[in-house]
Amino acid sequence: MQFLASQRKFIKMKKNNIAIIASMVLASITLVSCSSSIALTKVDDSREVKLPFSEKEYKTNAEFLRARANGESRDLQGGEMIARHNAEAVLANTIGTAIKGVTEQYFQNTSDNNSNDFSKKFESTTRSITNEAVSNIKIVDTKTLKKANGVYDTWMVIEVSKKSILAGTLKAMSNQKAFKLESDQAKFREIFEQEMSKLDN
């Protein structure tokens, strides 16, 4: 009899354990299910942020190098000035990097022994070309948003023609006697157009 009582007690304990485990599993499933629904809700509530002037017509193309930037200020005019300054900085960096790449590639393909030295000396000229190009920029469009805190957020797109950059670069190269033959200038123009085309969006 004592043996049967022990067996019944063991079976009852086993059933209780199974019930506890089942409850824990069910709770885990519920928790995972709730977590999943919360995550999905967050994703559903997300919205894509579209910045001003994201359209293709405001991007660099075969004719123009373009740059977009914004500026914030409590003063409307101040926001416009900051936006223009930032856009000019972006464009200047693009122009300077492109010209540096073009001249380095050109001088690497030049058999002249002095081409290496000339390439280093031309770095200061690159800055002059960049500054001249930025001075010829044109404002394509502006858009001003007023935030809830009263701050003006002005966005601006500027552009400069690739032809004017090429003309300025060819003039600088000619002044420094970088072209010994007419074919040298044609080669430089070819490299310039190839490098500029990589910037198209």
C-alpha positions in Angstrom: 0.0 0.0 0.0 2.8 2.3 0.8 4.4 1.7 -2.6 1.1 2.6 -4.4 0.8 5.7 -2.3 4.3 6.7 -3.3 3.5 6.0 -7.0 0.4 8.1 -6.9 2.4 11.0 -5.2 5.1 10.7 -7.9 2.5 10.8 -10.7 0.8 13.8 -9.2 4.1 15.7 -8.9 5.0 14.8 -12.5 1.6 16.2 -13.7 2.2 19.4 -11.7 5.6 19.8 -13.2 4.3 19.3 -16.7 1.6 21.9 -16.0 4.2 24.4 -14.8 6.4 23.8 -17.8 3.4 24.1 -20.2 2.5 27.4 -18.5 6.0 28.7 -18.9 6.1 27.7 -22.6 2.8 29.4 -23.2 4.0 32.6 -21.5 7.1 32.6 -23.6 5.1 32.2 -26.8 2.8 35.1 -25.8 5.8 37.3 -24.9 7.5 36.6 -28.3 4.2 37.2 -30.0 3.7 40.5 -28.3 7.3 41.5 -29.0 6.8 40.7 -32.7 3.7 42.7 -32.9 5.4 45.7 -31.2 8.3 45.5 -33.6 6.0 45.3 -36.6 4.0 48.2 -35.3 7.2 50.3 -35.1 8.1 49.4 -38.7 4.6 50.2 -39.9 4.8 53.6 -38.2 8.1 54.4 -39.9 8.1 56.9 -42.8 10.7 57.6 -45.4 12.3 61.1 -45.0 12.7 62.9 -48.3 15.1 65.8 -48.2 14.5 68.9 -50.4 15.9 68.8 -53.9 16.3 65.0 -54.0 14.9 64.9 -57.6 17.1 64.1 -60.5 17.0 67.6 -62.0 18.9 68.9 -59.0 21.8 66.4 -59.3 25.0 66.6 -61.3 24.6 65.7 -65.0 26.7 65.9 -68.2 26.6 69.7 -68.3 26.7 70.9 -64.7 28.3 70.0 -61.4 25.7 70.6 -58.7 25.8 70.7 -54.9 23.0 70.8 -52.3 23.3 71.9 -48.7 21.2 73.5 -45.9 21.7 76.2 -43.3 19.8 76.9 -40.1 19.3 80.2 -38.4 16.7 82.2 -36.4 17.3 84.9 -39.0 15.9 84.1 -42.5 18.8 85.8 -44.4 21.3 84.2 -42.1 19.9 80.7 -43.0 20.3 81.5 -46.7 23.9 82.7 -46.2 24.8 79.6 -44.3 23.2 77.3 -46.9 25.1 79.0 -49.7 28.4 78.8 -47.8 27.9 75.1 -47.1 26.9 74.4 -50.7 29.9 76.2 -52.0 32.1 74.2 -49.7 30.7 70.9 -51.0 31.1 72.1 -54.6 34.6 73.3 -54.1 35.7 70.0 -52.6 34.2 68.1 -55.5 35.9 70.4 -58.1 39.2 70.3 -56.3 39.2 66.5 -56.0 38.2 66.1 -59.6 40.9 68.4 -61.0 43.5 66.8 -58.8 42.5 63.4 -60.1 42.6 64.6 -63.7 46.0 66.3 -63.5 47.6 63.4 -61.7 46.3 60.9 -64.2 47.5 63.2 -67.1 51.0 63.6 -65.6 51.3 59.8 -65.0 50.7 59.3 -68.7 53.3 61.9 -69.6 56.7 60.7 -70.5 58.4 63.9 -69.5 60.9 63.5 -66.7 59.7 66.7 -65.1 56.1 65.7 -65.0 56.2 64.6 -61.4 57.6 67.9 -60.2 55.1 69.8 -62.3 52.2 67.8 -60.8 53.3 68.8 -57.3 53.6 72.5 -58.3 50.2 72.4 -59.9 48.5 71.8 -56.5 48.4 75.5 -55.7 47.0 76.2 -59.2 44.3 73.7 -58.5 43.1 75.8 -55.6 43.0 78.9 -57.9 41.0 77.0 -60.5 38.6 75.8 -57.8 38.1 79.3 -56.4 37.5 80.8 -59.9 34.9 78.0 -60.6 33.1 78.7 -57.3 32.9 82.4 -58.1 31.0 81.5 -61.2 28.3 79.5 -59.5 24.6 79.9 -60.2 21.8 79.3 -57.6 19.5 76.7 -59.1 16.8 76.8 -56.4 16.2 77.5 -52.7 13.6 76.3 -50.2 13.0 77.5 -46.7 11.3 75.6 -43.9 10.3 77.1 -40.6 10.7 74.7 -37.6 8.4 74.5 -34.6 11.1 76.3 -32.5 11.1 79.2 -34.9 14.4 78.3 -36.6 14.6 78.8 -40.4 16.0 75.7 -42.3 17.1 76.9 -45.8 18.0 74.4 -48.5 19.9 75.5 -51.6 21.2 73.9 -54.8 24.0 75.6 -56.8 25.7 74.6 -60.0 28.7 75.5 -62.2 29.1 74.3 -65.8 31.7 71.7 -66.5 32.8 73.6 -69.6 33.8 76.6 -67.5 35.9 74.4 -65.2 37.6 72.8 -68.2 38.3 76.2 -69.8 39.8 77.5 -66.6 42.0 74.3 -66.2 43.2 74.4 -69.8 44.1 78.0 -69.4 46.1 77.3 -66.2 47.9 74.3 -67.8 48.8 76.4 -70.9 50.1 79.3 -68.8 52.4 76.9 -67.0 53.6 75.3 -70.2 52.1 71.9 -69.4 51.2 71.2 -73.0 54.1 70.7 -75.3 52.0 69.4 -78.2 48.5 70.0 -79.4 47.8 66.3 -78.8 48.7 66.8 -75.1 45.8 69.2 -74.7 43.5 66.7 -76.5 44.6 64.0 -74.2 44.0 66.2 -71.1 40.5 67.0 -72.3 39.7 63.3 -72.8 40.8 62.5 -69.3 38.9 65.5 -67.9 35.7 64.4 -69.6 36.1 60.8 -68.4 36.6 61.8 -64.8 33.8 64.3 -64.8 31.4 61.7 -66.2 32.0 59.6 -63.1 30.3 62.4 -61.0 27.1 62.2 -63.0 24.1 61.0 -61.0 
